């Protein structure tokens, strides 16, 4: 594998416009919420489900681009190999503060409409000259609304005659049993 294809392969992961130098881990989470409601007797009824927003936690690293091989600081003379850890950290904070949804590309899939929910940075003796960050990203589910025109309140004195005609489906009759309501209630207790 040549150096160009290696460099292109390394830059497949993105957090908005920020490309991490290294991705230590990615934890993907997709949850389907299944609602439950208690009934008179027996187990709860699960009659509805909806998808929760996708989440991904990325542990990433950015090298110290403001220095040359971490030996000689060249940023003060205008020579730089990229952004410094401090500048990348500020860039991530700015993305979080803007609250504008962006795309995230991981090794497994592409996420749309993501926001940085939490940004954690650790600095210790091994990460002094780099940026080691953990980002918790969450999808924002964006919906659209529409406006419907209804009759003016002053025209509502006629009730149903002022509303628009709507299809309520097919109607059919059901036979009524001879059993009284009181005897049905007694059978439940």
N, C-alpha and C positions, 0 to 999 in steps of 0.2 A: 504494500500500500504506500503510495507516495505521500509527501508532506501536505500537498494541497487537499487531497481527499481526506486526510486525517484532520486538518483544520476545519474543513467544512462539516465533517461528521461531529466534531466537538461542539459546534455552535448550533446544534439542533434544538436546544432548550432555550426558551425565552420567557421572560416575565415582562409583558408589555414590550418595551423597546430595550430592556436591559438583558444582556446575555451573560450568564454566570460563567466564570472560568472553570468551575468544577461543581458538579452536583453530587453530594454525598448520599442523599436519600430522597425518595419521593414516596409519600403515603397518600393514596387516592381513596376517596370515600364517596360512595353513592348510596343513598338511603331511600327506601320506599316506605312511607308511613302508612300503616294499615290501621284504620280506626276501629275501635271496638265499643259496643254499647251493650249494657246489661239488659237482659230480657226477664220476663216473669219467672220462668223456671229454666234451668240449664245453663249452658255456657254463654258467654257474651257473643253477640252477633258481630261479625266483621263484614261490613257492607260497603266499605269505601276505601280507596287507597289513593295516595297522591305522592309524587316524587318530590323529595326535599332538594334544595340546591346542592350541587356537587361541591365538594371541598377537596383541596389538595394541600398537603404540608410538604414544603421543600426545604431541605437543609443544603445550603449552597455556600460557595466560597468565591471570593474575588481576590485576585493577586494585587500586590502593591504596585500599581502602574505608575506611580509618581517617582519611583526610584529605579535605578539600573541595577538589576540583580540583587536588590536589597542591600547593596554595599555602599553605593554612592547616591545621594539624593540629588537628582538632576532637575527636579521640578522648579527649583528656585532660579535656575538659569534659563528656563523656558523649554527644556527638553523633557519630554514625557513619553512613556510607553503606553499611556492610557490614563484612565481616571484613578486617583488615589482611593484607598479604602474610605476615607472621610467623604470624598466626593460621591462615591457610589452609594454610601449610606444615606447621604442627603438626597440623592436622586430617588432612592426607594421611599424615603419619608415624603418627598414631594408627590410621588405617585399615589401613596396612601392618602395624603391630605387632600388631593384633588378630587377624590371620590368619583373619578370618571372610569367606568368599566373598560377593561382591556382584555386582550387575549393572552393565554398562557399556553406554551408548548412544552410538554414533558416528553419523556421517553416512551410513554404509553399512548397518549392522545393529546388533542388540542382542546382547550377549554375556551369558551367565549363568555364575555360579560363577567369577568372576575374582578374582585377587589381584594386588597391586602387587608385582612381582618386583624392580623397580628404580625408584628415585625420584631423579632428578638435577635439581639446581637451580643455575642460573647467576645470579650477581649481578655486574654491572659498572656502568659509568657510565650506561648506557641502561636498566638494569633495577633500579636502586637502590630505587625506590618502587613496584615491582610484583613479582609472583612469576612468573618464567619457569621452567617445569618441563617435564621430559621424563619420562613415565611408561611403563615397560615392564610391561604387564599380561599375565598368563598364566592360562588357564582351568585349573580343577581338575576333573578327571573323577572324579566321585563314584560309587562302586559300592555295591551292597548285598549282604549275605551272608545265608545262611539256615543254620539248624541242622538236621542230619539225625540221627535216632536210629539207632544200630547195636547189634548184639548186644554184650553184655558180654564182655570178654576171657576170663573164666572159662568162658563158654559156647561159645567158639570151638574147642573140642577136636574137634568134629565137622566142622569145615571148611565146605564149601559148604552142608551141610544147615542150618546156623544163620544163613546170610545170607538176605536177602530175595530173592524171585524177580525177575529183571530180564530185560527183552526184549533179546536180543542180535542181533535181526534174522533174516533168512532165511539158511539155510545150504544150500550145495550142494556136491556132490563135483566134483573135477577129475581127469581121467585122468592117470596118471603115465606119462611117456615111458620108453622103454627105454634112453635114453642115460644113462650112469652120471654120477655127480657128479664124478668125477675128470676125465672128458673135458670136462665143462662148465667146470671150473676151468682146464684147459689152454687152452681157447679164449679166455679173458680175458687170458692172459699171453703 
